[in-house]
Amino acid sequence: MPGPREYIKPGLWGAFAGAVAMAIVGFWGLGWTTAAGADRVAKDRTDAAVVAALAPFCVVSANRDTETAKLAIFRAEESSYKRTQLVADAGWASMAGTTSPNYALALACSEMLKGAKVS
């Protein structure tokens, strides 16, 4: 008759294999994430919300710009990249207190301006 010591090694290996399997299933299939991953997702969502909130103000800045030639050049441009660059260069996507434009804001503003009737 086997003693209790003979069951310890297989029991420990089974617990180890179960822990590894649970970690794999948890992270791969159940959507578990690390603290760094959760922070990255939160930052991405925050940045997207800020851009969504500021894009209409960028459009208003474009419509209020006294240099109408900038809007005419923007309307004539076919390239999405060049339109975004025009928005950034015009200063419409620069947030208050900054000297450089926000590229994500410039892209969102460019898309809104292209879809809207720019007067």
TORVONU-638890 format. One record per residue: x, y, z of N, C-alpha, C in turn; residue in one letter; chain; residue number from 1. Coordinates in pm, whole numbers, always signed. Layout:
BEGIN
(rec (X Y Z) (X Y Z) (X Y Z) 'A' 'A' NUM)
...
This chain:
BEGIN
(rec (+84 -117 +0) (+0 +0 +0) (+90 +124 +0) 'M' 'A' 1)
(rec (+67 +217 -97) (+152 +336 -106) (+122 +433 +9) 'P' 'A' 2)
(rec (+227 +501 +52) (+214 +597 +161) (+182 +737 +107) 'G' 'A' 3)
(rec (+156 +833 +198) (+117 +968 +156) (+229 +1043 +84) 'P' 'A' 4)
(rec (+355 +1006 +107) (+467 +1076 +42) (+468 +1052 -109) 'R' 'A' 5)
(rec (+415 +941 -153) (+415 +910 -296) (+316 +995 -374) 'E' 'A' 6)
(rec (+221 +1058 -307) (+121 +1141 -373) (+159 +1290 -376) 'Y' 'A' 7)
(rec (+259 +1328 -301) (+296 +1469 -293) (+353 +1519 -425) 'I' 'A' 8)
(rec (+447 +1447 -483) (+511 +1492 -607) (+409 +1506 -721) 'K' 'A' 9)
(rec (+327 +1406 -749) (+227 +1423 -855) (+126 +1534 -822) 'P' 'A' 10)
(rec (+93 +1552 -695) (+1 +1659 -655) (+60 +1797 -681) 'G' 'A' 11)
(rec (+188 +1812 -649) (+254 +1941 -674) (+265 +1970 -823) 'L' 'A' 12)
(rec (+298 +1867 -901) (+304 +1887 -1047) (+167 +1920 -1103) 'W' 'A' 13)
(rec (+64 +1859 -1052) (-73 +1889 -1097) (-114 +2031 -1062) 'G' 'A' 14)
(rec (-76 +2077 -941) (-108 +2215 -901) (-33 +2315 -990) 'A' 'A' 15)
(rec (+93 +2286 -1019) (+173 +2373 -1105) (+113 +2380 -1246) 'F' 'A' 16)
(rec (+80 +2264 -1301) (+22 +2261 -1436) (-113 +2333 -1438) 'A' 'A' 17)
(rec (-192 +2318 -1333) (-320 +2387 -1326) (-304 +2538 -1318) 'G' 'A' 18)
(rec (-204 +2584 -1242) (-178 +2728 -1231) (-135 +2786 -1365) 'A' 'A' 19)
(rec (-47 +2716 -1433) (+0 +2762 -1565) (-117 +2764 -1663) 'V' 'A' 20)
(rec (-198 +2659 -1664) (-312 +2653 -1755) (-412 +2765 -1724) 'A' 'A' 21)
(rec (-435 +2791 -1596) (-529 +2897 -1559) (-476 +3034 -1601) 'M' 'A' 22)
(rec (-345 +3058 -1587) (-287 +3186 -1630) (-300 +3203 -1781) 'A' 'A' 23)
(rec (-274 +3097 -1854) (-284 +3105 -2000) (-428 +3132 -2042) 'I' 'A' 24)
(rec (-521 +3059 -1987) (-662 +3079 -2021) (-709 +3218 -1976) 'V' 'A' 25)
(rec (-666 +3261 -1860) (-709 +3391 -1808) (-661 +3507 -1893) 'G' 'A' 26)
(rec (-532 +3510 -1924) (-479 +3622 -2002) (-518 +3614 -2149) 'F' 'A' 27)
(rec (-524 +3493 -2203) (-553 +3479 -2345) (-703 +3484 -2373) 'W' 'A' 28)
(rec (-781 +3412 -2295) (-922 +3399 -2329) (-1018 +3481 -2245) 'G' 'A' 29)
(rec (-983 +3511 -2122) (-1076 +3579 -2033) (-1053 +3729 -2024) 'L' 'A' 30)
(rec (-950 +3777 -2090) (-928 +3922 -2094) (-857 +3980 -1974) 'G' 'A' 31)
(rec (-789 +3896 -1897) (-712 +3950 -1786) (-603 +4040 -1843) 'W' 'A' 32)
(rec (-558 +4135 -1764) (-453 +4225 -1808) (-364 +4263 -1691) 'T' 'A' 33)
(rec (-247 +4311 -1721) (-156 +4356 -1617) (-188 +4501 -1583) 'T' 'A' 34)
(rec (-131 +4551 -1476) (-153 +4690 -1437) (-102 +4785 -1546) 'A' 'A' 35)
(rec (+12 +4753 -1604) (+67 +4837 -1712) (-26 +4836 -1834) 'A' 'A' 36)
(rec (-82 +4722 -1866) (-175 +4714 -1978) (-302 +4794 -1952) 'G' 'A' 37)
(rec (-352 +4787 -1830) (-472 +4864 -1795) (-443 +5014 -1799) 'A' 'A' 38)
(rec (-324 +5054 -1753) (-286 +5195 -1759) (-278 +5244 -1903) 'D' 'A' 39)
(rec (-224 +5161 -1991) (-211 +5197 -2132) (-349 +5213 -2197) 'R' 'A' 40)
(rec (-440 +5123 -2165) (-576 +5132 -2220) (-646 +5258 -2168) 'V' 'A' 41)
(rec (-629 +5287 -2039) (-690 +5407 -1981) (-635 +5533 -2044) 'A' 'A' 42)
(rec (-505 +5538 -2068) (-443 +5655 -2131) (-493 +5672 -2274) 'K' 'A' 43)
(rec (-501 +5563 -2348) (-551 +5570 -2486) (-695 +5621 -2491) 'D' 'A' 44)
(rec (-778 +5572 -2400) (-918 +5617 -2397) (-929 +5763 -2358) 'R' 'A' 45)
(rec (-844 +5805 -2264) (-845 +5945 -2221) (-801 +6035 -2336) 'T' 'A' 46)
(rec (-695 +5997 -2405) (-647 +6076 -2518) (-754 +6087 -2627) 'D' 'A' 47)
(rec (-822 +5976 -2654) (-927 +5978 -2756) (-1043 +6068 -2714) 'A' 'A' 48)
(rec (-1077 +6068 -2585) (-1186 +6154 -2537) (-1148 +6301 -2547) 'A' 'A' 49)
(rec (-1023 +6333 -2517) (-977 +6472 -2527) (-981 +6519 -2672) 'V' 'A' 50)
(rec (-934 +6436 -2763) (-937 +6471 -2905) (-1081 +6489 -2953) 'V' 'A' 51)
(rec (-1171 +6400 -2911) (-1312 +6411 -2952) (-1374 +6539 -2897) 'A' 'A' 52)
(rec (-1333 +6580 -2777) (-1390 +6701 -2718) (-1333 +6827 -2782) 'A' 'A' 53)
(rec (-1207 +6825 -2826) (-1142 +6945 -2879) (-1155 +6961 -3030) 'L' 'A' 54)
(rec (-1189 +6856 -3101) (-1199 +6865 -3247) (-1301 +6970 -3293) 'A' 'A' 55)
(rec (-1418 +6981 -3232) (-1511 +7087 -3275) (-1453 +7228 -3258) 'P' 'A' 56)
(rec (-1372 +7248 -3154) (-1310 +7379 -3134) (-1207 +7407 -3243) 'F' 'A' 57)
(rec (-1141 +7302 -3289) (-1047 +7315 -3399) (-1120 +7359 -3526) 'C' 'A' 58)
(rec (-1237 +7301 -3551) (-1317 +7337 -3668) (-1361 +7483 -3658) 'V' 'A' 59)
(rec (-1401 +7526 -3540) (-1441 +7666 -3519) (-1321 +7758 -3546) 'V' 'A' 60)
(rec (-1203 +7718 -3499) (-1082 +7799 -3525) (-1056 +7811 -3674) 'S' 'A' 61)
(rec (-1077 +7703 -3746) (-1056 +7706 -3891) (-1156 +7799 -3958) 'A' 'A' 62)
(rec (-1281 +7791 -3915) (-1384 +7876 -3975) (-1366 +8024 -3940) 'N' 'A' 63)
(rec (-1304 +8052 -3827) (-1283 +8191 -3785) (-1152 +8248 -3836) 'R' 'A' 64)
(rec (-1069 +8166 -3897) (-939 +8214 -3945) (-961 +8322 -4051) 'D' 'A' 65)
(rec (-890 +8431 -4037) (-906 +8543 -4130) (-836 +8519 -4263) 'T' 'A' 66)
(rec (-743 +8428 -4266) (-675 +8396 -4392) (-755 +8291 -4466) 'E' 'A' 67)
(rec (-846 +8334 -4551) (-934 +8242 -4624) (-858 +8155 -4723) 'T' 'A' 68)
(rec (-739 +8196 -4761) (-660 +8115 -4854) (-626 +7979 -4794) 'A' 'A' 69)
(rec (-608 +7974 -4661) (-576 +7847 -4596) (-690 +7747 -4616) 'K' 'A' 70)
(rec (-814 +7794 -4601) (-928 +7705 -4620) (-945 +7664 -4766) 'L' 'A' 71)
(rec (-916 +7754 -4856) (-924 +7721 -4998) (-821 +7614 -5035) 'A' 'A' 72)
(rec (-701 +7628 -4982) (-597 +7527 -5007) (-639 +7395 -4945) 'I' 'A' 73)
(rec (-695 +7401 -4825) (-740 +7280 -4758) (-846 +7207 -4840) 'F' 'A' 74)
(rec (-946 +7284 -4889) (-1054 +7223 -4968) (-1004 +7159 -5096) 'R' 'A' 75)
(rec (-902 +7219 -5157) (-851 +7168 -5284) (-761 +7045 -5266) 'A' 'A' 76)
(rec (-711 +7023 -5148) (-616 +6913 -5125) (-688 +6778 -5122) 'E' 'A' 77)
(rec (-633 +6681 -5192) (-691 +6547 -5198) (-628 +6452 -5097) 'E' 'A' 78)
(rec (-502 +6472 -5064) (-429 +6382 -4976) (-468 +6405 -4830) 'S' 'A' 79)
(rec (-507 +6299 -4762) (-544 +6308 -4620) (-425 +6353 -4537) 'S' 'A' 80)
(rec (-308 +6301 -4570) (-187 +6341 -4497) (-160 +6491 -4512) 'Y' 'A' 81)
(rec (-171 +6540 -4633) (-143 +6683 -4657) (-249 +6772 -4592) 'K' 'A' 82)
(rec (-376 +6727 -4592) (-480 +6804 -4525) (-452 +6813 -4375) 'R' 'A' 83)
(rec (-411 +6701 -4317) (-377 +6700 -4174) (-259 +6792 -4147) 'T' 'A' 84)
(rec (-162 +6789 -4236) (-45 +6876 -4219) (-84 +7023 -4232) 'Q' 'A' 85)
(rec (-176 +7054 -4322) (-224 +7192 -4337) (-294 +7240 -4209) 'L' 'A' 86)
(rec (-374 +7154 -4149) (-442 +7189 -4023) (-339 +7215 -3914) 'V' 'A' 87)
(rec (-238 +7129 -3907) (-134 +7146 -3805) (-54 +7273 -3829) 'A' 'A' 88)
(rec (-16 +7298 -3955) (+64 +7416 -3987) (-13 +7546 -3966) 'D' 'A' 89)
(rec (-144 +7542 -3986) (-225 +7662 -3968) (-241 +7699 -3820) 'A' 'A' 90)
(rec (-210 +7604 -3732) (-222 +7631 -3590) (-358 +7599 -3532) 'G' 'A' 91)
(rec (-447 +7542 -3611) (-581 +7513 -3565) (-582 +7398 -3464) 'W' 'A' 92)
(rec (-482 +7311 -3469) (-477 +7194 -3381) (-379 +7213 -3266) 'A' 'A' 93)
(rec (-338 +7336 -3242) (-249 +7363 -3128) (-334 +7398 -3008) 'S' 'A' 94)
(rec (-314 +7325 -2900) (-390 +7350 -2779) (-335 +7474 -2708) 'M' 'A' 95)
(rec (-418 +7537 -2630) (-378 +7657 -2557) (-258 +7627 -2468) 'A' 'A' 96)
(rec (-161 +7714 -2475) (-42 +7698 -2393) (+65 +7611 -2455) 'G' 'A' 97)
(rec (+43 +7561 -2575) (+144 +7479 -2642) (+189 +7549 -2770) 'T' 'A' 98)
(rec (+308 +7515 -2813) (+360 +7574 -2936) (+353 +7477 -3053) 'T' 'A' 99)
(rec (+339 +7350 -3024) (+333 +7252 -3132) (+193 +7191 -3139) 'S' 'A' 100)
(rec (+150 +7154 -3260) (+15 +7098 -3275) (+9 +6954 -3226) 'P' 'A' 101)
(rec (-110 +6911 -3191) (-137 +6774 -3152) (-178 +6700 -3279) 'N' 'A' 102)
(rec (-102 +6596 -3319) (-128 +6528 -3445) (-264 +6459 -3446) 'Y' 'A' 103)
(rec (-301 +6395 -3335) (-431 +6326 -3330) (-545 +6427 -3345) 'A' 'A' 104)
(rec (-529 +6543 -3282) (-630 +6648 -3295) (-634 +6702 -3437) 'L' 'A' 105)
(rec (-517 +6719 -3499) (-511 +6767 -3637) (-580 +6669 -3732) 'A' 'A' 106)
(rec (-560 +6542 -3709) (-624 +6440 -3794) (-776 +6442 -3778) 'L' 'A' 107)
(rec (-823 +6448 -3653) (-967 +6451 -3629) (-1029 +6579 -3686) 'A' 'A' 108)
(rec (-960 +6690 -3668) (-1009 +6818 -3720) (-1014 +6815 -3873) 'C' 'A' 109)
(rec (-911 +6760 -3933) (-906 +6749 -4078) (-1024 +6668 -4131) 'S' 'A' 110)
(rec (-1054 +6558 -4064) (-1166 +6474 -4108) (-1299 +6548 -4091) 'E' 'A' 111)
(rec (-1312 +6621 -3981) (-1436 +6696 -3959) (-1449 +6809 -4061) 'M' 'A' 112)
(rec (-1339 +6878 -4089) (-1344 +6987 -4187) (-1375 +6936 -4326) 'L' 'A' 113)
(rec (-1318 +6821 -4361) (-1341 +6765 -4495) (-1487 +6725 -4512) 'K' 'A' 114)
(rec (-1548 +6674 -4404) (-1687 +6631 -4412) (-1786 +6745 -4399) 'G' 'A' 115)
(rec (-1744 +6855 -4338) (-1835 +6968 -4316) (-1824 +7068 -4429) 'A' 'A' 116)
(rec (-1924 +7149 -4440) (-1920 +7259 -4536) (-1838 +7370 -4474) 'K' 'A' 117)
(rec (-1720 +7393 -4528) (-1630 +7495 -4474) (-1661 +7624 -4547) 'V' 'A' 118)
(rec (-1692 +7730 -4471) (-1726 +7857 -4535) (-1619 +7960 -4512) 'S' 'A' 119)
